[in-house]
Amino acid sequence: MKVDDYKLLVTLDETRTLRRAAEKLFISQPAVSQRLKSIEDEWGVKIFIRTKKELYVTGEGEKIIDHARSVVEREALVKEYIRANQNSIQGNLSIGVSSLIGHTILPEIVAQYLKLYPNVNIKIKVGSSQQIIGEQNDFHISIVRGNQILNKQNELLFVDRHYLVAPKEKDDKSRLPIIEFQADPMYISEIEQFFEHRFSRKYDSQIKVDQIATCRALLLEGIGMTVLPEIVLEGFDKEKFNIDEVTVEGRPITRDTYIAFDRSVLELPQVKAFLTLVRTFVNAN
């Protein structure tokens, strides 16, 4: 049944005549009679007993009309809600981000976003860039490092330079254990070249971690040395750590960060607003 059919039943119950119902609904009396017959046929029961003076509701009809009134009232509430909130941003937002982004800029971006749009429900997945790329269809927006996501609109957010970080109190840097974080082979290969040229020894990572955040935490405890992107260098005291830019054959090692999405999701106001906020945040920093 259509909502208009439910409205017809409610109007018939209120007016108790076909004529007055037709006048109230601005349709002809025969049209009301025909629609009522169709509704009763669909339910398989008589809803009204017709007499010359008025309509009487049957026992089954009372149940059906109660249901009809509930449908009509709920529709009115939804329409009222939409009218009241049609200019506000709300709904669901699903984001997939690389672990580095999840531990650095994302918390501040989300905090700002929720201050502006408190009615949006946010779901966040943090993982390696490869994980996020593999699950890309689960997210409205993905933020990954290294490679762009195929068949998506990709925007370059920023490019990181990289730095060798080692505690100053350790005299012989060449003997410090190397901490390696999970990354693609091409990226690790560049770091290997740098270490072998810098320290004249074979690159051999003694400690391997799955996230840069763990790598950074170990360094702050004075454990080993590693290469870190500049986005995570905040908090390192230059009085305690040597921080030297990493280059390979005279060029800096860099890492691109992309935000990726389907153009179609920009029709969702909450997604478009998040994308705008990310761009603003990155440009300001």
C-alpha positions as CSV (number, residue, x, y, z in Angstrom):
1,M,0.0,0.0,0.0
2,K,1.0,3.6,-0.6
3,V,1.1,6.2,2.1
4,D,-1.8,8.0,0.3
5,D,-3.9,4.8,0.8
6,Y,-3.2,5.0,4.5
7,K,-4.1,8.7,4.5
8,L,-7.4,7.8,2.8
9,L,-8.3,5.3,5.5
10,V,-7.5,7.8,8.3
11,T,-9.6,10.5,6.5
12,L,-12.5,8.1,6.0
13,D,-12.4,7.2,9.7
14,E,-12.4,10.9,10.6
15,T,-15.2,11.9,8.3
16,R,-17.2,8.7,8.2
17,T,-18.7,9.5,4.7
18,L,-17.3,9.0,1.2
19,R,-18.5,12.5,0.2
20,R,-16.7,14.4,3.0
21,A,-13.6,12.3,2.6
22,A,-13.6,13.2,-1.1
23,E,-14.0,16.9,-0.4
24,K,-11.1,16.8,2.2
25,L,-8.8,15.0,-0.1
26,F,-9.8,17.0,-3.2
27,I,-10.7,13.9,-5.3
28,S,-14.0,12.6,-6.6
29,Q,-16.3,10.4,-4.6
30,P,-16.2,7.6,-7.1
31,A,-12.4,7.6,-6.9
32,V,-12.6,7.3,-3.1
33,S,-15.0,4.4,-3.4
34,Q,-12.8,2.6,-5.9
35,R,-9.6,3.1,-3.9
36,L,-11.4,1.9,-0.7
37,K,-12.5,-1.3,-2.6
38,S,-8.9,-1.9,-3.8
39,I,-7.5,-1.4,-0.2
40,E,-10.1,-3.9,1.2
41,D,-9.3,-6.3,-1.6
42,E,-5.6,-6.1,-0.7
43,W,-6.3,-6.7,3.0
44,G,-8.9,-9.4,2.2
45,V,-11.4,-8.0,4.8
46,K,-14.1,-5.3,5.0
47,I,-12.7,-2.2,6.7
48,F,-15.9,-0.2,6.7
49,I,-19.6,-1.2,6.5
50,R,-21.3,1.3,4.2
51,T,-24.8,2.7,4.9
52,K,-26.6,5.6,3.4
53,K,-25.8,7.8,6.4
54,E,-22.3,6.9,7.3
55,L,-19.5,4.4,7.4
56,Y,-19.0,2.0,10.3
57,V,-15.6,0.6,11.1
58,T,-15.4,-3.2,11.4
59,G,-13.3,-5.0,14.0
60,E,-10.6,-5.9,11.5
61,G,-10.9,-2.3,10.2
62,E,-10.0,-0.8,13.6
63,K,-6.7,-2.7,13.6
64,I,-6.0,-1.6,10.0
65,I,-6.9,2.0,10.7
66,D,-4.7,2.1,13.8
67,H,-1.8,0.8,11.6
68,A,-2.7,3.4,8.9
69,R,-2.7,6.2,11.5
70,S,0.7,5.1,12.8
71,V,2.2,5.2,9.2
72,V,0.8,8.6,8.5
73,E,2.0,10.0,11.8
74,R,5.5,8.6,11.3
75,E,5.7,10.0,7.8
76,A,4.8,13.4,9.2
77,L,7.5,13.2,11.9
78,V,10.1,12.2,9.3
79,K,9.1,15.1,7.0
80,E,9.2,17.5,10.0
81,Y,12.7,16.2,10.9
82,I,13.9,16.6,7.4
83,R,12.6,20.2,7.2
84,A,14.3,21.1,10.5
85,N,17.6,19.5,9.5
86,Q,17.8,19.8,5.8
87,N,20.6,22.4,6.0
88,S,22.6,20.6,8.7
89,I,25.3,18.0,8.1
90,Q,24.7,14.6,9.6
91,G,24.7,10.9,8.7
92,N,27.5,8.3,8.6
93,L,31.2,8.8,7.6
94,S,33.6,5.9,7.1
95,I,37.3,6.6,6.9
96,G,40.2,4.3,6.3
97,V,43.7,5.7,7.1
98,S,47.3,4.5,7.2
99,S,48.6,3.9,10.7
100,L,51.0,6.9,10.4
101,I,48.1,9.3,9.6
102,G,45.9,7.6,12.3
103,H,48.6,8.4,15.0
104,T,49.5,11.9,13.8
105,I,47.1,14.3,12.1
106,L,43.8,12.4,12.1
107,P,42.9,12.9,15.8
108,E,43.1,16.6,15.5
109,I,41.2,16.7,12.2
110,V,38.4,14.5,13.7
111,A,38.2,16.7,16.8
112,Q,37.7,19.8,14.7
113,Y,35.2,18.0,12.4
114,L,33.0,16.9,15.3
115,K,33.0,20.4,16.8
116,L,31.6,21.6,13.5
117,Y,29.3,18.7,12.8
118,P,28.4,16.9,16.0
119,N,25.6,14.9,14.4
120,V,27.8,12.9,12.1
121,N,28.6,9.2,13.1
122,I,32.2,8.4,12.2
123,K,33.8,5.0,11.7
124,I,37.6,4.8,11.4
125,K,39.8,2.0,10.3
126,V,43.5,2.4,10.9
127,G,45.9,0.0,9.2
128,S,48.8,-0.3,6.8
129,S,48.4,1.5,3.5
130,Q,48.1,-1.9,1.8
131,Q,45.3,-2.9,4.1
132,I,43.4,0.3,3.5
133,I,43.8,0.0,-0.3
134,G,42.6,-3.6,-0.1
135,E,39.5,-2.6,1.8
136,Q,39.0,0.7,-0.1
137,N,35.3,0.0,-1.0
138,D,34.4,0.0,2.8
139,F,35.3,3.6,3.1
140,H,33.9,6.9,1.9
141,I,37.4,8.4,2.1
142,S,40.9,6.7,2.3
143,I,44.2,8.3,3.3
144,V,47.2,6.3,2.2
145,R,51.0,6.7,1.8
146,G,53.2,5.7,-1.1
147,N,50.9,4.7,-3.9
148,Q,47.7,6.1,-5.3
149,I,44.5,4.0,-5.2
150,L,43.5,2.8,-8.7
151,N,40.1,3.8,-10.0
152,K,39.7,6.5,-7.3
153,Q,40.1,10.2,-7.4
154,N,43.5,10.8,-5.7
155,E,44.7,14.1,-4.3
156,L,48.2,14.7,-3.0
157,L,48.0,16.0,0.5
158,F,51.7,16.4,1.3
159,V,55.2,15.0,0.7
160,D,57.4,14.0,3.6
161,R,61.2,14.2,3.7
162,H,63.0,11.7,5.9
163,Y,65.5,12.0,8.7
164,L,67.9,9.7,10.5
165,V,67.2,9.9,14.2
166,A,69.7,8.6,16.7
167,P,70.4,9.5,20.4
168,K,73.4,11.8,20.9
169,E,74.6,10.1,24.0
170,K,75.6,7.0,21.9
171,D,79.1,7.6,20.6
172,D,79.4,4.9,18.0
173,K,76.2,5.3,15.9
174,S,77.4,2.5,13.5
175,R,76.8,0.0,16.3
176,L,73.4,1.1,17.3
177,P,70.6,-1.5,16.5
178,I,68.5,-0.5,13.5
179,I,64.7,-0.3,14.0
180,E,62.7,-1.0,10.9
181,F,59.0,-0.3,10.4
182,Q,56.7,-2.1,8.0
183,A,56.8,-0.5,4.6
184,D,56.8,-1.4,0.9
185,P,60.1,-3.0,-0.5
186,M,61.0,0.0,-2.7
187,Y,60.9,2.3,0.3
188,I,63.0,-0.1,2.5
189,S,65.5,-0.5,-0.3
190,E,66.2,3.2,-0.4
191,I,66.7,3.2,3.4
192,E,69.1,0.3,3.0
193,Q,71.1,2.2,0.4
194,F,71.4,5.2,2.8
195,F,72.5,3.1,5.8
196,E,75.1,1.1,3.9
197,H,76.5,4.3,2.3
198,R,76.4,6.2,5.6
199,F,77.9,3.6,7.9
200,S,79.8,1.4,5.5
201,R,78.2,-1.8,6.8
202,K,75.4,-4.1,5.7
203,Y,72.0,-3.0,6.6
204,D,70.6,-5.4,9.2
205,S,67.5,-4.4,11.1
206,Q,67.7,-5.9,14.6
207,I,64.2,-4.6,15.6
208,K,61.2,-4.8,13.3
209,V,57.9,-3.2,14.2
210,D,54.6,-2.9,12.3
211,Q,54.0,0.8,12.9
212,I,56.0,3.9,12.9
213,A,54.4,5.0,16.2
214,T,56.1,2.0,17.9
215,C,59.3,2.9,16.2
216,R,59.1,6.4,17.4
217,A,58.3,5.3,21.0
218,L,61.4,3.1,21.1
219,L,63.6,5.9,19.9
220,L,62.3,8.2,22.6
221,E,63.4,5.5,25.1
222,G,66.9,5.7,23.7
223,I,66.7,2.4,21.9
224,G,68.4,2.2,18.5
225,M,68.2,4.4,15.5
226,T,66.0,4.7,12.5
227,V,64.8,6.8,9.6
228,L,61.5,8.7,10.2
229,P,59.3,10.9,8.0
230,E,59.2,14.5,9.2
231,I,55.5,14.3,10.1
232,V,56.5,12.3,13.2
233,L,59.5,14.3,14.3
234,E,57.7,16.6,16.7
235,G,58.7,15.8,20.3
236,F,62.3,14.9,19.6
237,D,64.6,17.1,21.6
238,K,67.4,18.2,19.4
239,E,69.6,18.5,22.4
240,K,69.3,14.7,22.9
241,F,68.9,13.4,19.3
242,N,70.8,13.8,16.1
243,I,68.3,14.5,13.3
244,D,69.9,14.4,9.9
245,E,68.1,14.5,6.5
246,V,68.4,11.3,4.5
247,T,69.5,11.3,0.9
248,V,70.3,8.7,-1.7
249,E,72.6,9.6,-4.5
250,G,72.1,13.3,-3.7
251,R,68.3,13.3,-3.6
252,P,66.1,13.2,-0.6
253,I,64.0,10.2,0.3
254,T,60.3,11.3,0.1
255,R,57.0,9.7,0.7
256,D,53.7,10.9,-0.7
257,T,50.4,11.0,1.2
258,Y,47.2,10.8,-0.8
259,I,43.5,11.2,0.0
260,A,41.3,9.0,-2.3
261,F,37.6,8.8,-2.9
262,D,34.9,8.2,-5.5
263,R,33.5,11.4,-7.0
264,S,30.0,10.1,-6.3
265,V,30.5,10.3,-2.5
266,L,30.9,14.0,-2.7
267,E,27.1,14.2,-3.1
268,L,27.1,13.3,0.6
269,P,27.4,16.6,2.6
270,Q,29.3,14.9,5.5
271,V,31.9,13.5,3.2
272,K,32.4,16.7,1.3
273,A,32.7,18.6,4.5
274,F,35.4,16.2,5.8
275,L,37.4,16.4,2.6
276,T,37.3,20.2,2.8
277,L,38.4,20.2,6.4
278,V,41.4,17.9,5.6
279,R,42.5,20.2,2.8
280,T,42.2,23.2,5.0
281,F,44.1,21.5,7.8
282,V,47.0,20.3,5.6
283,N,47.3,23.7,3.9
284,A,47.5,25.5,7.3
285,N,50.2,23.1,8.6
